[in-house]
Amino acid sequence: MKGELGVKVMGTGTADLTKVTITGEGSGKGTGVIMGGTKMMTMTNVDISKVEKGVDVQKGKLEMMGGTVTFTGERGNWGVHVQKAATANLMDVTIKGEGGQGMGLYVEGTATMNGGEISNVESGVYATGMGNLKMDGTTITFKNGVGSYGVRVGELVTADLTSVTITGASGGTGTGVIMDGKTLEMTNVDISQVQTGVEVTSGNLTVSGGTMTGVQTGITMSGSGTLMVSGAKITFEGAGHGVKVGGTATANITGATITGGGSGQGMGVIMGGKMLGMSGGRFQVLRRRC
């Protein structure tokens, strides 16, 4: 594409892009696609590369099936942005950063992502404002660093993650999921190679099944809200812990397995909150034999 823009749809127009290739100039500038209309845009097997920002959904509805968005990995850049007045449905879409910076999916409105992959980014998904986020079967791989994460859910956002895989880099320093409030449901979500699996500052979190491995801390919950854990498997390393509850939060852990990494250190559950209920499950800190 020439200049700063590949495709732009405005007003009451609709658009259908199929097997289109959009390529920015040089090292990557501009935006691949802007959806500013009030109706519908469909993108099927569209490939976007060498851009700062991939797809900006400002209004209306975007249906994106297949295709790849590759954007220059600098802070402030992103692969797909869904603004407040917009809705986006992504199916089997691949979003890639370059250089391990930038954000894969930035949601202020309503977004659904089924399948697909987000990789080589500093932040996988950020949902904020009064948005709604649903993800099913997506793989997220992000680079470690201070403040890096797989998914972050803002204080007014409702989110649902199902069969999502979140992986940091080896020796992880980032966080798998950060929850700042309202409601998050995680079903069969697998998190690995991060410092903290799930960090909750407020709101209601439900974790059903899934695993957290190669972490220093499985789940840490502070502030207010409710934590429900059922059938999850958490394996932590070193002097970390499986679940930590503080503030005025309440927690109920059922049928979970929490295991230390073999140093004989750490704690399975730390309760400093309002109330803790536990039933079934298995809790152990293993000590390796020399």
C-alpha positions in Angstrom: 0.0 0.0 0.0 1.1 3.6 -0.6 0.9 6.1 2.2 -0.6 5.4 5.6 -3.7 3.3 4.8 -4.6 0.2 3.0 -8.5 0.0 3.0 -10.9 2.4 4.7 -14.7 1.9 4.9 -16.9 4.8 6.2 -20.5 5.9 6.4 -23.2 3.3 5.7 -21.1 1.3 3.3 -20.4 -2.4 3.5 -17.3 -4.2 2.3 -16.2 -7.7 1.5 -12.5 -8.5 1.2 -11.5 -12.0 0.1 -7.9 -13.2 -0.4 -6.6 -9.6 -0.3 -2.9 -8.9 0.5 -2.2 -5.5 2.2 1.5 -4.6 2.6 2.9 -1.4 4.1 6.1 0.3 2.9 9.6 0.1 4.3 9.9 -1.2 7.9 6.2 -0.9 8.5 4.0 2.2 8.7 0.3 3.2 8.8 -2.8 1.0 9.3 -3.9 -1.9 7.2 -7.7 -1.6 7.4 -10.0 0.9 9.1 -13.7 0.0 9.6 -15.5 3.3 10.3 -18.9 2.4 8.8 -22.0 1.6 10.8 -22.8 -1.7 9.0 -20.7 -4.8 8.1 -17.3 -5.6 6.9 -16.2 -9.2 6.1 -12.6 -10.2 5.7 -11.8 -13.7 4.5 -8.2 -14.9 4.2 -6.8 -11.3 4.2 -3.1 -11.0 4.9 -1.8 -7.7 6.3 1.9 -7.0 7.0 4.5 -4.2 7.4 2.1 -1.9 9.3 2.1 -0.3 12.7 -1.5 -1.1 13.3 -3.4 -3.9 11.6 -7.2 -3.6 11.7 -9.0 -0.7 13.4 -12.7 -1.4 14.0 -14.2 2.0 14.9 -17.9 1.3 14.3 -20.2 -1.4 13.0 -19.4 -5.1 12.8 -16.3 -6.9 11.5 -16.3 -10.6 10.6 -12.8 -11.8 10.0 -12.1 -15.4 9.0 -8.6 -16.7 8.5 -5.8 -14.5 7.4 -2.7 -13.1 9.1 -2.0 -9.7 10.7 1.7 -8.9 11.2 2.5 -5.5 12.7 5.7 -3.8 13.8 6.2 -4.7 17.4 6.6 -1.3 19.2 4.7 -0.1 22.2 1.5 1.6 21.2 1.1 -0.6 18.2 -1.5 -3.4 17.9 -2.8 -6.1 15.6 -6.6 -5.6 15.9 -8.3 -2.8 17.8 -12.1 -3.0 18.6 -13.4 0.4 19.7 -16.3 1.2 22.0 -19.0 1.4 19.3 -17.8 -1.7 17.4 -18.1 -5.5 17.4 -15.6 -7.9 16.0 -15.7 -11.7 15.5 -12.4 -13.3 14.6 -12.2 -16.9 13.5 -8.8 -18.7 13.0 -7.0 -15.4 12.6 -3.2 -15.2 13.3 -1.9 -12.0 14.9 1.9 -11.6 15.0 4.1 -8.8 16.4 7.6 -8.2 15.4 10.3 -7.7 18.1 8.2 -8.9 21.0 6.5 -5.6 21.7 3.0 -4.2 21.1 -0.4 -5.6 21.7 -2.2 -8.4 19.8 -5.9 -7.6 20.4 -7.1 -4.4 22.0 -10.8 -4.4 22.9 -12.9 -1.5 24.1 -16.2 -2.8 22.5 -17.3 -6.4 22.0 -15.0 -9.1 20.6 -15.0 -12.8 20.1 -12.0 -14.8 19.0 -12.3 -18.5 18.1 -9.2 -20.4 17.4 -6.3 -18.6 15.9 -3.1 -17.4 17.4 -1.5 -14.3 19.0 2.3 -14.4 19.2 5.6 -12.4 19.6 3.9 -9.6 21.5 4.5 -7.9 24.8 0.7 -8.0 25.7 -1.6 -10.6 24.1 -5.1 -9.2 24.8 -6.3 -6.1 26.6 -10.0 -5.6 27.2 -11.0 -2.3 28.8 -13.9 0.2 29.1 -17.2 -1.6 29.3 -16.3 -4.2 26.7 -17.1 -7.9 26.4 -14.5 -10.5 25.5 -15.0 -14.1 24.6 -12.1 -16.4 23.5 -12.3 -20.1 22.6 -9.4 -22.3 21.5 -6.9 -19.5 21.0 -3.2 -19.8 21.6 -1.3 -16.8 23.0 2.5 -16.6 23.3 4.0 -13.4 24.7 7.5 -12.2 25.4 8.5 -11.7 29.1 9.3 -8.4 30.8 8.0 -6.1 33.5 4.3 -5.6 32.9 3.9 -8.2 30.2 0.8 -10.5 30.1 -1.3 -12.8 28.1 -4.8 -11.4 28.8 -5.8 -8.4 30.8 -9.5 -7.7 31.8 -10.5 -4.2 32.9 -12.7 -3.3 35.9 -15.9 -3.0 33.9 -15.3 -5.9 31.4 -17.1 -9.2 31.3 -14.8 -12.0 29.9 -15.0 -15.7 29.1 -11.9 -17.7 28.2 -12.4 -21.3 27.1 -9.6 -23.8 26.1 -7.2 -20.9 25.7 -3.4 -21.6 26.0 -1.2 -18.8 27.3 2.6 -19.2 27.3 5.3 -16.8 28.3 9.0 -17.2 27.5 11.3 -19.5 29.4 12.2 -18.2 32.9 9.0 -16.2 32.8 8.6 -12.8 34.5 5.2 -11.9 33.1 1.6 -12.7 34.1 -0.8 -15.1 32.4 -4.0 -13.3 33.2 -4.6 -10.0 35.0 -8.2 -9.3 36.2 -9.0 -5.8 37.4 -12.7 -6.3 38.2 -16.3 -7.4 37.3 -16.5 -11.0 36.0 -14.1 -13.5 34.4 -14.7 -17.2 33.7 -11.8 -19.4 32.8 -12.6 -23.0 31.6 -9.8 -25.4 30.7 -7.3 -22.6 30.3 -3.6 -23.7 30.3 -1.0 -21.2 31.5 2.8 -21.8 31.6 6.2 -20.1 31.8 5.1 -17.0 33.6 5.8 -15.6 37.1 2.1 -15.4 38.1 -0.6 -17.5 36.5 -3.6 -15.3 37.4 -3.5 -11.9 39.3 -6.9 -10.6 40.5 -7.3 -7.1 42.1 -11.1 -7.2 42.4 -14.1 -8.8 40.9 -15.4 -12.4 40.6 -13.2 -15.1 39.0 -14.2 -18.7 38.3 -11.6 -21.2 37.3 -12.8 -24.6 36.0 -10.2 -27.1 35.1 -7.1 -26.1 33.2 -3.5 -26.1 34.4 -0.8 -23.6 35.6 2.8 -24.9 35.3 6.2 -23.4 35.5 4.9 -20.5 37.6 6.1 -18.9 40.8 2.6 -18.2 41.9 -0.6 -19.9 40.6 -3.4 -17.5 41.6 -3.2 -14.3 43.7 -6.3 -12.5 44.7 -6.5 -9.2 46.6 -9.1 -6.5 47.2 -12.7 -7.7 47.1 -14.6 -10.3 45.2 -15.1 -14.0 45.0 -12.7 -16.7 43.7 -14.1 -20.1 42.7 -11.6 -22.8 41.7 -12.7 -26.3 40.6 -10.7 -29.1 39.2 -7.6 -27.0 38.3 -4.0 -28.3 38.5 -1.4 -25.8 39.7 2.3 -26.6 39.9 4.5 -23.8 41.3 8.3 -23.5 41.6 10.7 -22.4 44.4 9.3 -20.6 47.4 6.1 -19.5 45.7 2.5 -20.6 46.4 -0.4 -22.1 44.7 -3.3 -19.8 45.7 -3.1 -16.6 47.8 -6.2 -14.8 48.9 -6.1 -11.4 50.6 -8.1 -8.2 51.2 -11.8 -8.9 51.8 -12.0 -11.6 49.1 -13.7 -14.9 49.6 -12.6 -18.2 48.0 -13.9 -21.7 47.4 -11.5 -24.3 46.2 -12.9 -27.7 45.1 -11.2 -30.7 43.6 -8.0 -28.8 42.8 -4.4 -30.3 42.8 -1.7 -27.9 44.0 1.9 -29.1 43.9 5.2 -27.6 44.7 8.2 -28.0 42.4 10.4 -30.2 44.5 12.4 -27.7 46.6 10.3 -28.4 49.7 9.6 -24.7 50.0 6.5 -22.6 49.3 2.9 -22.9 50.4 -0.1 -24.5 48.8 -2.7 -22.0 49.9 -2.3 -18.7 51.8 -5.5 -17.3 53.2 -5.6 -13.7 54.4 -9.0 -12.7 53.1 -12.5 -12.9 54.4 -13.4 -16.6 54.0 -12.0 -19.8 52.5 -13.8 -23.0 51.7 -12.0 -26.1 50.6 -13.1 -29.6 49.7 -11.6 -32.6 47.8 -8.5 -32.1 45.9 -4.8 -32.6 46.7 -2.2 -30.3 48.2 1.5 -31.1 48.4 4.9 -29.6 48.4 7.4 -32.1 47.0 11.0 -32.4 48.2 13.5 -33.8 45.7 15.8 -36.5 46.9 19.5 -35.9 46.4 
